[in-house]
Amino acid sequence: MPPKEYRLIVKKKPNKDGQINLITQEAFEYRAIITNDFDKDPKDVLEFYNNRGAMEKQFDILKNDFGWNHMPFSSLAKNNVFLILMAMCRNIYHTIIQRFAQKFEGVKSTFRIKRFIFKIIIIPAKWIYRSRQAFLKIYGHIAFKT
């Protein structure tokens, strides 16, 4: 059997901080892709793998934030309904977080659920009793965009 041939595509871009690498003595960041596709242009290969990575990230979000990692039912039909419902919930959450990012400072549209919950929903507060009345003291601050 002949040995398999592969192609190495390397992308070089400047560092954001401009710090020089100890090995290369340059202020660049290198990324490499190894592929057996010799037909595509290097830019097309980079675009293909970047899109693939973006889809992998979406599956990671669905698995970890929306329960795709642990199926709740033993039947395939019920799990299929669960997966579709959670994918719809992810789309709804994406719309909600975009709206919150437009209205509030410190909230980005790329926040995952856990960070959104700790930033907006869970705000430390305490009931304080003064003059026979209860007051809610909120310790967090959510700033509106102007």
Order of alpha helices (4+ residues) and beta strands (2+ residues): beta-beta-alpha-alpha-alpha-beta-beta
